[in-house]
Amino acid sequence: MSKGKSIVLGFLVGASVTAGVTLLSTPESGRQLRNRVKDQSMELGNLLYSLKEDSIKLKNQLLRTSKEGAVLVRELTEEMRKSVEDWRDTVEPHQENIHQSLEQIESSIKELESKLNSSN
């Protein structure tokens, strides 16, 4: 016999012996045991059904949340782009004035330096 068949046969014999010993040593009657197993299997079925329903709800909530998040990110990106453009539009006209003022200051400093150098 092959090794795989031996393992399967050993498992089946062990399971059968265990089931038989369990049934014989159980303090409950067969009817009570069957009713308890039936009740527990129904509870397990209800639990699995509830778990399935909850997982479907969770999946739907995740999809909804990710769509809402994508919309919010898109809106935020657009608002930031507009803010940067507005800032640039506000600063750009003053940029030329700042350059002109800096050139005037630089020119004044050079004149002062030249006057100081000529007076020495």
C-alpha positions in Angstrom: 0.0 0.0 0.0 1.3 3.5 -0.8 2.1 5.9 1.9 -0.8 8.3 1.0 -3.3 5.5 1.2 -2.0 4.4 4.5 -2.3 7.9 5.9 -5.9 8.2 4.7 -6.9 4.8 6.0 -5.3 5.6 9.3 -7.1 8.8 9.5 -10.5 7.2 8.7 -10.0 4.4 11.2 -8.9 6.9 13.9 -11.9 9.1 13.2 -14.3 6.2 13.3 -12.9 4.9 16.6 -12.9 8.3 18.1 -16.5 8.9 17.0 -17.6 5.6 18.4 -15.9 6.1 21.8 -17.3 9.6 22.0 -20.8 8.4 21.4 -20.5 5.5 23.9 -19.0 7.6 26.6 -21.3 10.6 26.2 -23.6 11.2 29.2 -26.4 12.4 26.9 -28.8 10.2 24.9 -28.5 10.0 21.2 -31.6 12.2 20.7 -30.2 14.9 23.0 -26.8 14.8 21.3 -28.4 15.0 17.9 -30.6 17.9 19.0 -27.6 19.7 20.5 -25.5 19.1 17.3 -28.4 20.3 15.2 -28.8 23.5 17.3 -25.1 24.2 17.2 -25.0 23.7 13.5 -27.9 26.1 13.0 -26.1 28.6 15.2 -23.0 28.2 13.1 -25.0 28.6 9.9 -26.6 31.8 11.3 -23.2 33.1 12.3 -21.7 32.4 8.9 -24.6 34.1 7.2 -24.3 37.1 9.5 -20.5 37.2 8.8 -21.2 37.1 5.1 -23.7 39.9 5.3 -21.4 42.0 7.4 -18.5 41.5 5.0 -20.7 42.5 2.0 -21.7 45.7 4.0 -18.1 46.4 4.8 -17.1 45.9 1.1 -19.8 48.3 0.0 -18.8 50.8 2.7 -15.2 50.6 1.6 -16.1 51.2 -2.0 -18.3 54.2 -1.1 -15.6 55.6 1.1 -12.8 55.2 -1.5 -15.0 56.9 -4.1 -15.8 59.8 -1.7 -12.1 60.0 -0.9 -11.1 60.2 -4.5 -13.6 63.0 -5.1 -12.3 64.9 -2.0 -8.7 64.5 -3.1 -9.6 65.7 -6.6 -11.4 68.8 -5.2 -8.6 69.5 -2.8 -6.0 69.3 -5.6 -8.1 71.7 -7.7 -8.5 74.1 -4.8 -4.7 74.1 -4.1 -4.0 74.6 -7.8 -6.4 77.6 -7.9 -4.9 79.0 -4.7 -1.4 78.8 -6.1 -2.5 80.5 -9.3 -4.3 83.2 -7.3 -1.2 83.8 -5.2 1.0 83.9 -8.3 -1.3 86.4 -10.0 -1.3 88.5 -6.8 2.5 88.5 -6.4 3.5 88.8 -10.1 2.6 92.4 -10.6 4.5 93.4 -7.4 7.5 91.4 -8.4 8.5 94.0 -11.0 8.1 96.8 -8.5 10.3 94.8 -6.0 13.0 94.4 -8.7 12.9 98.1 -9.5 13.1 99.0 -5.9 16.1 96.7 -5.4 17.8 98.2 -8.4 17.3 101.7 -7.1 18.6 100.7 -3.6 21.6 99.0 -5.3 22.2 102.1 -7.4 22.0 104.4 -4.3 24.4 102.2 -2.5 26.9 102.4 -5.4 26.6 106.2 -5.4 27.2 106.4 -1.7 30.2 104.1 -2.0 31.6 106.2 -4.8 31.1 109.4 -2.8 32.7 107.9 0.2 35.6 106.7 -1.9 36.1 110.1 -3.6 35.9 111.9 -0.3 38.7 109.8 1.2 
